[in-house]
Amino acid sequence: TKMLYNMSPVFILLIVAGATQSTPIVEEALANVEQSVVELRRVLVKGQPRDCTDLFLSGQNHSGVYNIYPYKDSTSSVSAYCDMETDGGGWTVFQRRGQLGNPVYYFYKKWAEYANGFGNPANEYWLGNNVLHALTSNKPMKLRIQLKNHTDETLTAEYSVFKVASEEEYFKIDVSGYIGNNGSDAFGNTNGMNFTTHDRDNDVDRGNCARKYRGAWWYNNCHISNLNGLNLNGDHLSYADGIEWSARNGETGFHYYSYPQVEMKVRDVNFSPLVADGSIS
């Protein structure tokens, strides 16, 4: 049940802090709220939300395409799809794939295209590894991956730690803290891996995993997930080159099923869904 408060969250926490003699837990909560207030004040004054969490906290609660300003000390904006509904909202979607009329090979792109982003946020797109680096360097982020199969069953995987390094560090990934509603962890083995495309081989395999499996990814040796693979839309005969999450035995087993829909999105680890009308959920 949502309750309306006239007092600010900071004031409420100050009362709690006094009652509990300022325990470490309350002190940490105060620090998180104070940081959120600083970020929200920046958004309201400058009108430059860094991500979809900023937009949500400023009152934007409808999913859709928005301009965000992920780069510090910059007025350059990028268009991103914001999921304002799932699990409280505030998600910045950096990958969207579906059956939307694009070619099977649409995500089989070069390094520069993945670095800078491509596609249409309202349709299928990759936000860009440079933007991902900026977003995940601003503050601690969590990752959510959602896949749907042909029966509309949704597979969800979350990771409490997600960070992408700079291009100079080959967009190396830091990911851990898996939580899943069904299926197994098919992304954790990318931890510490560099990004690889068919024209830039940074994986640990003797060959180029992106070329072998027609994708672009944080390949290890080579993969059990390939969410930027070919859009093969279901069962297929070719090996391991579809949109796959093969830690889970799907319709026809490992490496021979391509998910028709997938989204990857990030959100501030300390996000709290304060409702725009002033209530607290």
SELUM-455773 format. One record per residue (C-alpha): x, y, z negated; residue number from 1; residue in one letter. Coordinates in Angstrom, 1 decimal. Example, Ala and Ser with C-alpha at 12.3 -4.5 7.8 and 13.67 -1.06 7.14 Angstrom:
% residues 2
+--------+--------+--------+-------+------+
:      X :      Y :      Z : gumar : gulo :
+--------+--------+--------+-------+------+
:   12.3 :   -4.5 :   -7.8 :     1 :    A :
:   13.7 :   -1.1 :   -7.1 :     2 :    S :
+--------+--------+--------+-------+------+
This chain:
% residues 281
+--------+--------+--------+-------+------+
:      X :      Y :      Z : gumar : gulo :
+--------+--------+--------+-------+------+
:    0.0 :    0.0 :    0.0 :     1 :    T :
:    1.3 :    3.4 :    0.9 :     2 :    K :
:    1.3 :    6.0 :   -1.8 :     3 :    M :
:    1.5 :    9.8 :   -1.3 :     4 :    L :
:    4.1 :   11.8 :   -3.3 :     5 :    Y :
:    4.6 :   15.5 :   -3.6 :     6 :    N :
:    8.1 :   15.0 :   -5.0 :     7 :    M :
:   11.0 :   14.4 :   -2.7 :     8 :    S :
:   12.8 :   11.0 :   -2.8 :     9 :    P :
:   15.9 :   12.7 :   -4.1 :    10 :    V :
:   13.9 :   14.2 :   -7.1 :    11 :    F :
:   12.4 :   10.8 :   -7.8 :    12 :    I :
:   15.8 :    9.1 :   -7.8 :    13 :    L :
:   17.1 :   11.8 :  -10.1 :    14 :    L :
:   14.4 :   11.0 :  -12.7 :    15 :    I :
:   15.2 :    7.3 :  -12.4 :    16 :    V :
:   18.9 :    8.1 :  -12.8 :    17 :    A :
:   18.3 :    9.9 :  -16.0 :    18 :    G :
:   16.1 :    7.1 :  -17.3 :    19 :    A :
:   18.8 :    4.5 :  -16.6 :    20 :    T :
:   21.8 :    6.6 :  -17.5 :    21 :    Q :
:   22.9 :    6.8 :  -13.9 :    22 :    S :
:   23.7 :    3.1 :  -13.2 :    23 :    T :
:   26.0 :    2.2 :  -10.2 :    24 :    P :
:   23.0 :    1.0 :   -8.3 :    25 :    I :
:   21.1 :    4.3 :   -8.7 :    26 :    V :
:   24.3 :    6.2 :   -7.9 :    27 :    E :
:   24.6 :    4.3 :   -4.7 :    28 :    E :
:   21.0 :    4.9 :   -3.8 :    29 :    A :
:   21.4 :    8.6 :   -4.5 :    30 :    L :
:   24.4 :    8.8 :   -2.2 :    31 :    A :
:   22.4 :    7.0 :    0.6 :    32 :    N :
:   19.5 :    9.4 :    0.2 :    33 :    V :
:   21.7 :   12.5 :    0.1 :    34 :    E :
:   23.4 :   11.4 :    3.3 :    35 :    Q :
:   20.0 :   10.8 :    4.9 :    36 :    S :
:   19.0 :   14.3 :    3.9 :    37 :    V :
:   22.2 :   15.8 :    5.4 :    38 :    V :
:   21.5 :   13.9 :    8.7 :    39 :    E :
:   17.9 :   14.9 :    8.8 :    40 :    L :
:   18.7 :   18.6 :    8.1 :    41 :    R :
:   21.2 :   18.5 :   11.0 :    42 :    R :
:   18.5 :   17.1 :   13.3 :    43 :    V :
:   15.9 :   19.7 :   12.3 :    44 :    L :
:   18.3 :   22.6 :   12.6 :    45 :    V :
:   20.2 :   21.7 :   15.8 :    46 :    K :
:   17.6 :   19.5 :   17.4 :    47 :    G :
:   20.3 :   17.0 :   18.3 :    48 :    Q :
:   19.3 :   13.5 :   17.0 :    49 :    P :
:   22.3 :   11.1 :   17.2 :    50 :    R :
:   20.1 :    8.1 :   17.5 :    51 :    D :
:   16.6 :    6.8 :   17.3 :    52 :    C :
:   16.7 :    6.6 :   13.5 :    53 :    T :
:   17.2 :   10.4 :   13.5 :    54 :    D :
:   14.3 :   10.8 :   15.8 :    55 :    L :
:   12.0 :    8.6 :   13.7 :    56 :    F :
:   12.9 :   10.4 :   10.5 :    57 :    L :
:   12.1 :   13.7 :   12.2 :    58 :    S :
:    8.6 :   12.5 :   13.0 :    59 :    G :
:    8.8 :   10.8 :   16.3 :    60 :    Q :
:    7.0 :    7.5 :   15.8 :    61 :    N :
:    6.1 :    6.4 :   19.3 :    62 :    H :
:    8.3 :    3.9 :   21.3 :    63 :    S :
:    9.7 :    5.3 :   24.5 :    64 :    G :
:   12.6 :    7.1 :   26.2 :    65 :    V :
:   14.2 :    9.9 :   24.3 :    66 :    Y :
:   17.4 :   12.0 :   24.6 :    67 :    N :
:   20.0 :   11.3 :   21.9 :    68 :    I :
:   23.3 :   13.0 :   21.1 :    69 :    Y :
:   25.6 :   10.2 :   20.0 :    70 :    P :
:   28.9 :   12.0 :   20.4 :    71 :    Y :
:   30.1 :   14.1 :   17.5 :    72 :    K :
:   30.7 :   17.8 :   18.2 :    73 :    D :
:   29.1 :   17.5 :   21.6 :    74 :    S :
:   26.0 :   18.8 :   23.3 :    75 :    T :
:   26.0 :   16.0 :   25.8 :    76 :    S :
:   22.8 :   13.9 :   25.6 :    77 :    S :
:   22.0 :   10.4 :   27.0 :    78 :    V :
:   18.6 :    8.8 :   27.6 :    79 :    S :
:   17.8 :    5.8 :   25.4 :    80 :    A :
:   14.8 :    3.6 :   24.7 :    81 :    Y :
:   13.7 :    3.9 :   21.1 :    82 :    C :
:   11.7 :    1.1 :   19.4 :    83 :    D :
:    9.7 :    2.9 :   16.8 :    84 :    M :
:    7.5 :   -0.1 :   15.8 :    85 :    E :
:    9.6 :   -3.2 :   15.1 :    86 :    T :
:   10.3 :   -3.8 :   11.4 :    87 :    D :
:    9.7 :   -0.2 :   10.5 :    88 :    G :
:   11.0 :    1.4 :   13.7 :    89 :    G :
:   14.1 :    3.6 :   14.3 :    90 :    G :
:   15.9 :    1.2 :   16.6 :    91 :    W :
:   18.1 :    2.4 :   19.4 :    92 :    T :
:   17.8 :   -0.1 :   22.2 :    93 :    V :
:   21.0 :   -0.5 :   24.2 :    94 :    F :
:   20.0 :   -3.5 :   26.4 :    95 :    Q :
:   16.7 :   -4.3 :   27.9 :    96 :    R :
:   16.0 :   -7.1 :   30.4 :    97 :    R :
:   12.9 :   -8.6 :   31.9 :    98 :    G :
:   11.0 :   -9.5 :   35.0 :    99 :    Q :
:   10.8 :   -6.0 :   36.4 :   100 :    L :
:   11.7 :   -6.4 :   40.1 :   101 :    G :
:   15.5 :   -6.0 :   39.9 :   102 :    N :
:   17.8 :   -8.4 :   41.7 :   103 :    P :
:   19.0 :  -11.6 :   39.9 :   104 :    V :
:   22.6 :  -10.1 :   40.0 :   105 :    Y :
:   21.5 :   -6.7 :   38.6 :   106 :    Y :
:   23.7 :   -7.0 :   35.5 :   107 :    F :
:   26.7 :   -8.5 :   37.3 :   108 :    Y :
:   28.5 :   -5.1 :   37.1 :   109 :    K :
:   32.1 :   -3.8 :   36.9 :   110 :    K :
:   33.9 :   -2.5 :   33.9 :   111 :    W :
:   33.2 :    1.2 :   34.6 :   112 :    A :
:   29.5 :    0.6 :   34.9 :   113 :    E :
:   29.3 :   -1.2 :   31.6 :   114 :    Y :
:   31.5 :    1.5 :   30.0 :   115 :    A :
:   29.2 :    4.3 :   31.2 :   116 :    N :
:   25.9 :    2.6 :   31.3 :   117 :    G :
:   23.4 :    1.8 :   34.1 :   118 :    F :
:   19.8 :    1.2 :   34.9 :   119 :    G :
:   16.6 :    2.9 :   33.7 :   120 :    N :
:   15.8 :    2.9 :   29.9 :   121 :    P :
:   12.1 :    2.6 :   30.7 :   122 :    A :
:   12.8 :   -0.6 :   32.7 :   123 :    N :
:   16.1 :   -2.6 :   32.6 :   124 :    E :
:   19.3 :   -1.0 :   31.4 :   125 :    Y :
:   22.6 :   -1.1 :   29.6 :   126 :    W :
:   23.1 :    2.1 :   27.5 :   127 :    L :
:   26.9 :    2.0 :   27.9 :   128 :    G :
:   29.8 :    0.7 :   25.8 :   129 :    N :
:   31.1 :    4.3 :   25.2 :   130 :    N :
:   27.8 :    5.2 :   23.7 :   131 :    V :
:   27.8 :    2.0 :   21.7 :   132 :    L :
:   31.2 :    2.9 :   20.3 :   133 :    H :
:   30.0 :    6.4 :   19.4 :   134 :    A :
:   26.8 :    5.1 :   17.8 :   135 :    L :
:   28.5 :    2.4 :   15.7 :   136 :    T :
:   31.3 :    4.7 :   14.6 :   137 :    S :
:   29.0 :    7.4 :   13.3 :   138 :    N :
:   27.6 :    5.3 :   10.4 :   139 :    K :
:   27.2 :    1.6 :    9.5 :   140 :    P :
:   24.8 :   -0.2 :   11.9 :   141 :    M :
:   23.0 :   -3.5 :   12.0 :   142 :    K :
:   22.1 :   -5.3 :   15.2 :   143 :    L :
:   18.9 :   -7.0 :   16.2 :   144 :    R :
:   18.5 :   -9.3 :   19.2 :   145 :    I :
:   15.1 :  -10.4 :   20.4 :   146 :    Q :
:   14.5 :  -13.0 :   23.1 :   147 :    L :
:   11.1 :  -14.2 :   24.5 :   148 :    K :
:   10.5 :  -17.4 :   26.4 :   149 :    N :
:    7.8 :  -18.2 :   28.8 :   150 :    H :
:    5.3 :  -19.1 :   26.0 :   151 :    T :
:    5.9 :  -15.7 :   24.4 :   152 :    D :
:    7.7 :  -17.3 :   21.5 :   153 :    E :
:   10.1 :  -14.8 :   20.0 :   154 :    T :
:   13.6 :  -15.7 :   18.8 :   155 :    L :
:   15.1 :  -13.0 :   16.5 :   156 :    T :
:   18.7 :  -12.7 :   15.3 :   157 :    A :
:   20.0 :   -9.9 :   13.1 :   158 :    E :
:   23.5 :   -9.1 :   12.1 :   159 :    Y :
:   24.2 :   -6.8 :    9.1 :   160 :    S :
:   27.5 :   -5.7 :   10.5 :   161 :    V :
:   27.9 :   -4.4 :   14.1 :   162 :    F :
:   30.6 :   -2.2 :   15.5 :   163 :    K :
:   32.1 :   -1.6 :   18.9 :   164 :    V :
:   35.6 :   -0.2 :   19.3 :   165 :    A :
:   36.8 :    2.4 :   21.8 :   166 :    S :
:   37.6 :    1.8 :   25.5 :   167 :    E :
:   41.3 :    2.0 :   24.6 :   168 :    E :
:   40.7 :   -1.1 :   22.4 :   169 :    E :
:   38.7 :   -2.8 :   25.1 :   170 :    Y :
:   35.4 :   -2.3 :   23.3 :   171 :    F :
:   36.4 :   -5.0 :   20.8 :   172 :    K :
:   33.4 :   -6.1 :   18.7 :   173 :    I :
:   33.0 :   -6.5 :   14.9 :   174 :    D :
:   29.9 :   -8.5 :   14.1 :   175 :    V :
:   28.9 :  -10.6 :   11.1 :   176 :    S :
:   26.1 :  -11.2 :    8.6 :   177 :    G :
:   23.7 :  -13.4 :   10.7 :   178 :    Y :
:   20.1 :  -13.7 :    9.7 :   179 :    I :
:   17.7 :  -15.5 :   12.0 :   180 :    G :
:   14.0 :  -16.4 :   12.1 :   181 :    N :
:   14.5 :  -19.4 :   14.2 :   182 :    N :
:   17.3 :  -20.8 :   16.3 :   183 :    G :
:   20.9 :  -20.7 :   15.4 :   184 :    S :
:   23.7 :  -18.1 :   15.5 :   185 :    D :
:   24.9 :  -17.8 :   19.2 :   186 :    A :
:   26.6 :  -14.4 :   18.8 :   187 :    F :
:   28.8 :  -14.7 :   15.8 :   188 :    G :
:   31.6 :  -16.4 :   17.8 :   189 :    N :
:   32.1 :  -13.1 :   19.7 :   190 :    T :
:   33.5 :  -11.4 :   16.5 :   191 :    N :
:   36.9 :   -9.9 :   17.2 :   192 :    G :
:   36.5 :  -10.4 :   21.0 :   193 :    M :
:   37.1 :   -7.8 :   23.7 :   194 :    N :
:   34.6 :   -7.0 :   26.4 :   195 :    F :
:   35.1 :   -8.7 :   29.7 :   196 :    T :
:   33.7 :   -8.0 :   33.2 :   197 :    T :
:   34.5 :   -9.7 :   36.5 :   198 :    H :
:   37.1 :   -7.0 :   37.3 :   199 :    D :
:   38.6 :   -6.7 :   33.8 :   200 :    R :
:   39.6 :  -10.0 :   32.1 :   201 :    D :
:   40.0 :   -9.6 :   28.3 :   202 :    N :
:   38.7 :  -12.9 :   27.0 :   203 :    D :
:   40.8 :  -15.8 :   25.5 :   204 :    V :
:   39.9 :  -18.3 :   28.2 :   205 :    D :
:   42.6 :  -19.2 :   30.8 :   206 :    R :
:   40.3 :  -17.9 :   33.5 :   207 :    G :
:   37.8 :  -15.0 :   33.7 :   208 :    N :
:   34.6 :  -16.0 :   31.8 :   209 :    C :
:   32.6 :  -13.1 :   33.5 :   210 :    A :
:   33.5 :  -14.5 :   36.9 :   211 :    R :
:   32.8 :  -18.1 :   35.9 :   212 :    K :
:   29.4 :  -17.3 :   34.4 :   213 :    Y :
:   28.3 :  -14.3 :   36.3 :   214 :    R :
:   28.0 :  -11.9 :   33.5 :   215 :    G :
:   29.7 :   -9.3 :   31.3 :   216 :    A :
:   30.2 :  -10.0 :   27.6 :   217 :    W :
:   32.3 :  -10.3 :   24.5 :   218 :    W :
:   33.4 :  -13.7 :   25.8 :   219 :    Y :
:   35.4 :  -16.0 :   23.6 :   220 :    N :
:   36.3 :  -19.3 :   25.3 :   221 :    N :
:   33.8 :  -18.8 :   27.0 :   222 :    C :
:   30.4 :  -18.5 :   25.4 :   223 :    H :
:   27.3 :  -19.9 :   23.8 :   224 :    I :
:   25.3 :  -16.7 :   24.5 :   225 :    S :
:   25.4 :  -14.8 :   27.8 :   226 :    N :
:   22.7 :  -12.1 :   27.5 :   227 :    L :
:   24.1 :  -10.1 :   30.5 :   228 :    N :
:   24.1 :  -13.2 :   32.7 :   229 :    G :
:   22.0 :  -13.7 :   35.9 :   230 :    L :
:   18.3 :  -13.2 :   35.5 :   231 :    N :
:   17.3 :  -16.8 :   36.5 :   232 :    L :
:   13.9 :  -16.6 :   34.7 :   233 :    N :
:   13.6 :  -20.0 :   33.1 :   234 :    G :
:   15.0 :  -23.5 :   33.9 :   235 :    D :
:   17.8 :  -23.5 :   36.4 :   236 :    H :
:   20.3 :  -26.0 :   37.8 :   237 :    L :
:   23.5 :  -23.8 :   37.7 :   238 :    S :
:   25.6 :  -24.2 :   34.6 :   239 :    Y :
:   25.7 :  -21.5 :   31.8 :   240 :    A :
:   25.2 :  -18.4 :   34.0 :   241 :    D :
:   21.7 :  -17.3 :   33.0 :   242 :    G :
:   20.4 :  -15.1 :   30.2 :   243 :    I :
:   21.1 :  -17.7 :   27.6 :   244 :    E :
:   21.2 :  -18.3 :   23.8 :   245 :    W :
:   22.5 :  -21.8 :   23.7 :   246 :    S :
:   23.0 :  -22.4 :   20.0 :   247 :    A :
:   19.4 :  -23.5 :   20.2 :   248 :    R :
:   18.2 :  -26.5 :   22.2 :   249 :    N :
:   15.6 :  -24.9 :   24.5 :   250 :    G :
:   13.3 :  -26.2 :   27.1 :   251 :    E :
:   15.9 :  -28.1 :   29.1 :   252 :    T :
:   18.8 :  -28.1 :   26.7 :   253 :    G :
:   22.0 :  -26.1 :   26.4 :   254 :    F :
:   23.1 :  -23.8 :   29.3 :   255 :    H :
:   20.2 :  -24.5 :   31.7 :   256 :    Y :
:   17.5 :  -22.1 :   30.5 :   257 :    Y :
:   17.5 :  -18.4 :   31.2 :   258 :    S :
:   15.3 :  -16.3 :   28.9 :   259 :    Y :
:   12.9 :  -14.0 :   30.8 :   260 :    P :
:   13.0 :  -11.2 :   28.3 :   261 :    Q :
:   15.7 :   -9.9 :   25.9 :   262 :    V :
:   16.4 :   -6.7 :   23.9 :   263 :    E :
:   19.4 :   -5.7 :   21.9 :   264 :    M :
:   19.1 :   -2.8 :   19.5 :   265 :    K :
:   20.9 :   -1.1 :   16.6 :   266 :    V :
:   19.8 :    0.8 :   13.5 :   267 :    R :
:   21.3 :    2.5 :   10.5 :   268 :    D :
:   22.0 :   -0.2 :    7.8 :   269 :    V :
:   20.6 :    2.2 :    5.2 :   270 :    N :
:   17.5 :    3.1 :    7.1 :   271 :    F :
:   14.3 :    3.4 :    5.0 :   272 :    S :
:   11.0 :    3.8 :    6.8 :   273 :    P :
:    9.8 :    7.1 :    5.3 :   274 :    L :
:    6.4 :    7.7 :    6.9 :   275 :    V :
:    6.0 :   11.0 :    8.7 :   276 :    A :
:    2.9 :   12.0 :    6.6 :   277 :    D :
:    5.0 :   12.0 :    3.5 :   278 :    G :
:    4.1 :    8.6 :    2.2 :   279 :    S :
:    6.6 :    5.9 :    1.3 :   280 :    I :
:    6.0 :    2.4 :    2.6 :   281 :    S :
+--------+--------+--------+-------+------+
